[in-house]
Amino acid sequence: MFKKIKLVIKSIFVILMFLLIYPVFTYCEYSKILIDDNPINIETIISNEKVYVPIDTISKALGAEIQYDQVQNIVIIKSKDNDELLPKILEAVSPSVIGVIGSLKDGSEYSDKYKDQIAHGTGVIVKSNGEILTNTHVVKDMERIVVVLSDGSGYEAKLKYSDEDTDLALIKIEKEGLQPVKFGKQEDIIIGKTVIAIGTPVSFSLRNSASKGIVSGINRVIGSTYRLIQTDAAINPGNSGGPLVNLKGEVIGINSNKYAGVGIEGLGFSIPVDTINFVLNHFEKYGKVKRSTLGVLYEEDWAAKMGLPTNNGLKVIRVEKNEQLKEGDVLRSINGSSINTIVDINEKMKKYLPGDNVDLKIERKGIVQCVNCILGEKYQ
């Protein structure tokens, strides 16, 4: 009897030692792992709050090559640099990028730029049914719009919607089964990240040309009513309306304009994806961009006009339709968000529709107070 008890105690001791020395593993056959926001389902092992995954699966998902040297028992991982990724990105995105060409109307403001009165630009396919996004300034003065797909086929297009303030327009061709672009996220637009501009620079024969650069800056204002992305990727006449693409092959901006002149290089600007989504959403719902307004005109202080940081708010210089605001009032915030420039208020108004209520913080004759306003609609 004593021997049996001794044997049981010994067995328990062995089991306890085993558990102490060897961690308990939990197998999760279908764990979802996100790599750069792309989901993959792979078998994982969870041990002591650590997750173990097959290295070859992760390497492939990251675009790396993996080798195993059995002789030396070494795992070799070779990551691919951006130059190896670019051809695949261009191959994937180019079918969604089109060239736009057309004859200019009589009296067009661009007549001096195009002696033959034929202008061109770029666009991106946003729906498989033939809806294409481009810049308003590319197509607004075109008498006849022709779209040329990446395979060289051409289709006559009609201007469906246009918005001057954001410089975005939607044109339509009668063609089904097209490949739309994929849009990225606003939070992924980070200074220093590599981007690619695709377009039709200088000559229509140069369709789907690509240039590489980085995001040079964000929240830029260069005479625009909304914030822009700055990039040093080459943007030339004809690139307007083309995509600014990240290394996931996602469109994060629509190329719109650049600074040009002797000694000026690498100063291109793109309309960011949050503004693109705002405009496309309104086009689809309302057939136009419905803009909210407080019914007053503002004046920026000198620092804002010079592009310097400021906390001085916006001065009301004229009241057109608003019973709560008066000339001389200084607008400080809308629903708790600070307002210091006209671009600030334009960006903030993207969140609201005419008829919405907003709480304003204003300064009147040196006294800060809160007022509630019903937003009106701004007409172009």
Stockholm file with secondary structure:
# STOCKHOLM 1.0

chainA/1-380         MFKKIKLVIKSIFVILMFLLIYPVFTYCEYSKILIDDNPINIETIISNEKVYVPIDTISKALGAEIQYDQVQNIVIIKSKDNDELLPKILEAVSPSVIGVIGSLKDGSEYSDKYKDQIAHGTGVIVKSNGEILTNTHVVKDMERIVVVLSDGSGYEAKLKYSDEDTDLALIKIEKEGLQPVKFGKQEDIIIGKTVIAIGTPVSFSLRNSASKGIVSGINRVIGSTYRLIQTDAAINPGNSGGPLVNLKGEVIGINSNKYAGVGIEGLGFSIPVDTINFVLNHFEKYGKVKRSTLGVLYEEDWAAKMGLPTNNGLKVIRVEKNEQLKEGDVLRSINGSSINTIVDINEKMKKYLPGDNVDLKIERKGIVQCVNCILGEKYQ
#=GR chainA/1-380 SS CHHHHHHHHHHHHHHHHHHHHSCCCEEEEEEEEEETTEEEEEEEEEETTEEECCHHHHHHHTTCEEEEETTTTEEEEECCCHHHHHHHHHHHHGGGEEEEEEEECTTCTTTTTCTTSEEEEEEEECSTTSEEEECHHHHTTEEEEEEECTTSCEEEEEEEEEETTTTEEEEEESCCSCCCCCBCCGGGCCTTCEEEEEECCSSGGGTTEEEEEEEEEEEECSSCSSCEEEECSCCCTTCTTCEEECTTSCEEEEEEEECCSTTCCSCEEEEEHHHHHHHHHHHHHHSSCCEEECSEEEECCHHHHTTCCCCCCEEEEEESSCSSCCTTCEEEEETTEECCSHHHHHHHHTTCCTTCEEEEEEEETTEEEEEEEECEEECC
#=GC SS_cons         CHHHHHHHHHHHHHHHHHHHHSCCCEEEEEEEEEETTEEEEEEEEEETTEEECCHHHHHHHTTCEEEEETTTTEEEEECCCHHHHHHHHHHHHGGGEEEEEEEECTTCTTTTTCTTSEEEEEEEECSTTSEEEECHHHHTTEEEEEEECTTSCEEEEEEEEEETTTTEEEEEESCCSCCCCCBCCGGGCCTTCEEEEEECCSSGGGTTEEEEEEEEEEEECSSCSSCEEEECSCCCTTCTTCEEECTTSCEEEEEEEECCSTTCCSCEEEEEHHHHHHHHHHHHHHSSCCEEECSEEEECCHHHHTTCCCCCCEEEEEESSCSSCCTTCEEEEETTEECCSHHHHHHHHTTCCTTCEEEEEEEETTEEEEEEEECEEECC
//
